[in-house]
Amino acid sequence: MATMTTSAVSGASRPTQPNGSLEDLEKRNYIRWDAKGVEEKPPNEDEDIQAVADQINTIQKAQYNMHRHCYSGKEMLLLHSQECSLTYLGTHARTHGIVKGKFIVPDDLSPHLKQTELFSHGGEYSIAARYSTEPGDPGLDDRIAQPRGFAMKIFNVHGDMFDVGKDFPTQDIEFNSTPALDLANAKVTREIIGLRIAHGNDKAKLYEELEKRDDTELQQARDGVRNTHLESTRQYSQTAYRFGDYVIKYCLVPSSETQRKLYEETVRPEHGSDILHRWLQNFHQQHEAEYLFQVQLLENLEDQPVEYAGKIWDAEKYPWQTVARVVFPPQESFDFERKTFWEDHIRVDPWHGLKSLQPLGSPNRLRRVGRFHDHVYPASSSLRHKMNARKEINVENIDEIPN
């Protein structure tokens, strides 16, 4: 099903330069978000989504029994890597840092990039962002190479919002360091979580079952990620999103010279189990962090599927184009009060934001918030806050996040 390469899995930090001239990029035939075939909901998807929601709640209850604390849902999975024999519950439970900065949209974007209320004109927006490790063990040793996550809330965003976030002027955006999503659609998610639940304590049996699948390489790609500085790791949307008139995937590219140099250093055994947060803390105390926010537009549905997120969109054919910068000034990235507030009260949800940035495809319908209250993100978040005796807080202003 999916083709993965080592470089694609690694989360390389170097910016991709657009192929061809600006004039060429402006004249390409980009596919509209509402064109026939962009989204085609398969039969039985609702049943798959409900089954996944049930699986996740079961996992979270087991997680609470193990840790006496329930962590974030996200895609929610049981992970069994080649390097570790533990079963991990949930996802993105390990926080490495939380920072505040700016999301800066330039005034001079090309017409085809002036899409959505967020990018239609220049502006600066306050943001808060969290660095994490994807697996759900909050004590996972940083020396174990696994996908890393990045999520941010953009404040003071105004426009036509989905109902769930219409009273809160924020846009949620989330990333993963692997460009393709192993839980590629609702059906695959149900199958893979089922395998991880059944064989989570038997690595050999789990990998034996994964070897039988057509997407074995995709499912085992997490074992090939590069283990390096978080502030130097490229991050991806994995799934597709509406971009005003068009469809995109997006990425975040570390762009300062210091960040690019740090990418060459990888984690070694002698570094210690918390090296990633210490590296990140040291970097943010001494340096400004800079990222390029880039988009990759949909041009060919056969080559760039929206419903199946396990295939990488070829950047040589469909180049990344920069639409904003993300800047974090020097600061303390591991503030205990801020970390506790985020973990106990905050939910980042791709359906919390502008309709013109609507999440698309099966993986995003799986996460859907709205009238389907049993879908994965709201079901996971609701149970997490209930079991931890914490209320979800929809922050409206960045100053509501401590320090």
N, C-alpha and C positions, 0 to 999 in steps of 0.2 A: 504493500500500500504506500509506504513512505520511504523516501530516500534521504538518508542522513549522511553527513560527512563529518570528519573529525573537526574541521575548522568551524563548521556550523554549530556543532555541539558546544564548542569551547567557550562561547560568549566573548569572542575577541573584541578588544576595545578600540581598534582603529576605525576611524570613520570611513564609510563607503562613499566614494565620490561618484556623483551621477554620471552615467554614460551618455554621451551626446551633449549637444548644446542646450541652453535654456529654451531657445526657440523650439527645438525638437521636443522637449518635455512638455511644453505648453500645447503643442499640436497633436499629441497622442490621443488615441481614442479610448478614453477612460470609460469604464462601464458604470452606469448609474446604479445607485444603491437599490432602487425599486424595479430594476429591469428583471424580466422573466428569467428564472434559473439562478438568481443570486442566492435566494433562500428557498429551499424545497424541503419542507418538513416530512420526514419519513414516517410510514405507518408505525404504530406502537411506541412512538417516542414518549408520549405522556406516561405510559406504563414504565418505561425505562427510567424516566426522571423520578417518578414516585419511588421506584425500587432503590435508586441511588440515595434519595433523601432518607429512606428507612435505614439503609446501610450506614449512612453517616451518623445518624442518631445512635445506632448500636455501637459504632466505633467510639463516639464521644463518651458514652456511658462507661465503656471499658477504659477509656483514657482517664476519666474521673476516678475510677476505682484504683488505677495505678498511681496517679499523681495527686489525687485529691484536688485537682484543678482541671478545668476543661478549657481547651485552647481553640484557636480560630478554625473555622471550617475550611475556607477556600475550596479547592477541589476535593479535599479530604481523601486520604488514601492510607493504606498500610504499605510501608516500604520495606523491602528487604534487599539491601545492596550487597554487592559481592565482597565488600570490605567489612561488613558488620553483621553479626548474627542476631541482633535485636530486632524486635518488631516495633515499628514506629506508628503512632496513631495520630491522625489529623495531618495538617500541613501548616507550615510557616509559624511554628510555635516558638522558634528560637530567634529572639531579637538581637541584632548586632549593633543597632544604633537608630536614633530618631533625630532628624535634623529639620531646620526651618530655613527657607530661602525664597527665591523668586522664580517665577515662570514668565519668561520675557518673549513676547511675540513682536516681530519687527513690523514696521509700517510698509515695507516694500516687497511683500510677498507677491509672486506672480499670480495673475487672476485665477488660475486653476487651483491654487493653494489657498486662496482667500475663502475658505469654506467654514461653515458653522459660525455661531456667534463668537466662539473663542478665537478664531483665526481670521475673521473678516476685517479686522482692523488691529493696529498695533496696540500694545498695552503691557503692563506689568501686573502680575498676580502673586499674592503671597501663597506659599505652599508649605505643607508639612509632609515629611516622607519617612518611611521606615525601611531599613535594610533587614533582611531575614534569611534564614535557611529554609528551603522548601519542606523537608520532612518534618514530622510532627513531634519529634522528641525534643523538648526544650533543653535537654542536657547533652544533645548530640555533639560529639567531639568535632571541632572545626577541622581536624586533620583528615577527616573522612570527606572525600570529594563528593559533593552533591550539588544539584541545582540551587541557585540562590535567588531570592526574591527581592523586589523593590515595589513599594506602593506609595502613592501620594494623593493628597487631597489638595485641590486648587480652590482657593477662596475668592469670593466676590465675583463669581461667574453668573451672569444673568442671561436669560433667554427662555425658550420654551422647554421646560423640564418634564421628565417623567413624574408621575403622580407621587411616587415614593419620596422624591426629593424636592418637590416643588416649593416647600417652605424653607429650604436650606440652600443658599446660593453657593453650592460647592460642586465641583466635578471630580469624581474619583477615577483614578487611572492606576492600573496595576501591570506589573511586568514579571518576567521570569528569565533567567539567564540562558535557557535553552529555547531556540527559535521555534521548535515544533512541540506541540502538546501531545503527550502520550495518551492522555484521556481525550482522544481526538473527536469523539461525538458521544451522545448519550448512551448508545448501544455499547460502544467500546468501554466507556466508563463503568457501566454496570458489570461487564465481563471481567475487567481488570481488577476492580475492587473486590469482586467475588473471589477471584483467584488469590488475591492478597489476604483476604479474610480466611480462606480455606487453608492456605499453605504458608501463612506468614511466619510460622515457626520452623519451617522446613525449606531452607534456601534451595537445596538441590531439587526438591519436588517443584517448587515455584518456577525455577528456571527451566526445568524439564517441560512444564506446561507452556511457558512462554515461547520455547523453541518450536512448539507445534503451530504457532500462530503465523499468519502472513506478515504481521507487523513486528516481528521479533526484534529487528534492529531498532525500531522506534522505542519499544518497551525497555530495551536495555541501554538506551543512549545515555541515561543519567550516570552510568558507570564510567563514561568517557569524558566527563566534564573536566575542565582545567580548574585547579584549586589555587586561586590567587586573590589579590586584594579586591575587596568588594567595590571600592571607589573606582577601580579600573576595569570593572567587568561590564561588558555590554549587556543590556537588558531588552527583552522583546515582549510584544503583546501576545504572541502565539496565535491568537484568534483574530478574526476580522471585525471591523467596526465601520459603521456609516461615517462618512466625512462630508457632511453637507450633501451635495449632489452625488458624491462618489463613494467608493469603498476603499478602506485602507487596512494595512497592518502598520503598527508603529514600533519604534525602538528608541532607546536612550543610549547615546554614545559618549563615553568619557572623552573630553576634548582638550583638557589642559596637558601641557608637556609633562608635568609631574605625574599625573594620573597614567599617562601612556607609558612612562618609564617604569612605574611600579608594577605594571602588568607583567613584566618579564620575570618577576619574583614569584615563586610558587611556595606553597606551604610544605614544610619539611617535618619529619617526626620530632625533632628536638624543639620545635616552636611552641608546643603546649596546646592544650585542648581548647583554649579561648583566644587563639591567635588572631582570628578574623576581627573580633570586636576590638582587640587591642591595637591592631594595625589601623582600623578605621578611626578609632578614637584619636590616635596619634596624628593621623592625617588631618582630620577635621579641626584639631586644635591648632595646627600650624599652617594650614593651607586653605585657600578658597577652592571649592570643587566646581567644575564646570562640565555641563553635558549638552549635547545637541539632541533635540527632540526631532526625530525624522519620521517621515511617512513613506509608505510604499503603496502605490495605487493599483487597483485592480484593472487589468486589461484583457485577461484571457481566463475565462472560468474553468476551462479544462486543465489549464496549467496552474491556476491559482484558485483552488477550491475554497469555498467559504464554509460549506457544511462540514467538511473534514479538516480538522486543524493539525493533522499529523504530517502534512506536507509543507516543506519550506518553499516560499515564493522566491524564485531565483533572482537575486539582486543584480546579476549581469543583464538579465532581460528587463527587469522591472526595478529600476534604480531607486534607492533611498533619496528623499529630498528633505532638506532641513526646513522646518516651519517655526521653530522656537528654540530658545536657550533656557537651560535650568542652571541656576547659580546658587550655591550655598556658601555664605561667608564663614570664616573660621568660627568655631563654636565647640561646646562640649556635646559630643554625639551620644554619650551613654549616661544621660541624666536619669537617676533612679525614679524620680517622681513622674517625669514625662513617660518613661518606659511603662511604669505601672498603670498610668492613666490610659495609655494607648491600648495595652493588652487587655485591660478589664472593661473598657467602655467603647472603644472605637471599632467600627466595621467599615472596611473599604469594599465597595460594591460597584462593579462596572455599570450597573443599571441605575446608579445614583448620579444623575447629571442630565446633560442636554439630550433632547430627542435627536438632534442633528449629529450626535456621536453615539447613536444606538449600537449596542453590541449585536453582532449578527452571527447566524449559524447555530448549529446544534449545541456546541459546548456553552454558548452564551444563553441559549434558552434554558439550559440546565441550571444556570445560575439565577434565573429570572426572579425579579422582585415585582410585586404588583398584586393582582388579584389571585395569583397562584401562590398562596402562602405556604404551600407544602414544598415549594421548589427549594433547591439545595442551599443557596446562601442564606435566605431568611430562616429556613428550618434549622440550619446549623447554628446561626447566630443566636436565635431565640433560645435554643437549648443551652448553649454555652453561657449566656448571661443568667439564665435561670439557675443552672447548677452552681455557678460561681457567686450567686446572690449579688450580681452587679447589674445595673441598668445600662442599656445602650444609650450613648449620648451622641446626638447629631450636632457636632460643633458648627457654629455659623461664622465664627471669627477665629483666626489663628491664635489670638491671645487667650482663647479658652483652653488651649493645650498648654500645660504648665511650662514655666521657665523659657 
